[in-house]
Amino acid sequence: MSTATVTSARSGQVLADLIPASRVRGAALVLGGAALTGLAAQIAVPVPGSPVPVTGQTFAALLVGTALGARRGFASLAVYALVGAAGVPWFAEGKSGLGMPSFGYVLGMLLASVVVGALARRGADRSVWRTAGTMVLGSAVIYAVGVPYLALATGMSAPAAIAAGLTPFLVGDALKAALAMGVLPTAWKFVDKR
């Protein structure tokens, strides 16, 4: 079978679709994605002058959305958000609840998981440059919700919220996108060789 045939046979799929289906698979993938996001959120580096730390949470959320697809990615991030809002300390820096100025980023991750998951279903995670575009778009969705929420929650002006909640994170987001650019297309190449 040629590479073109293998690739076309996999169109419309995300990486999670390659795991044999079972009744338990969907729940395990959703809970696993939530747990991965919660664990990645604990990788946190405070940013001077910002109530929002640099974390691995956004990378995990985009990876979960891309690997699981829009529906399962959204469900996974919804579990993460609901459990954290209910008091489990697995948001950034071991925090929980709704009162955090950074909760808007969690809400943005819900939407971003749908966007990147839908794009992945159309093959946007199969090449380096398409993966880069997918990650940039997903990050933009997170900021589109997170930065205004930060401004409202803290009383910051829009320029202050951008300075505290967007600008310091751009280099880290570029590194996260570069990591995804290596991981996702490589995973598909590995799968297509099997």
Disulfide bonds with the S-S distance in Angstrom:
none
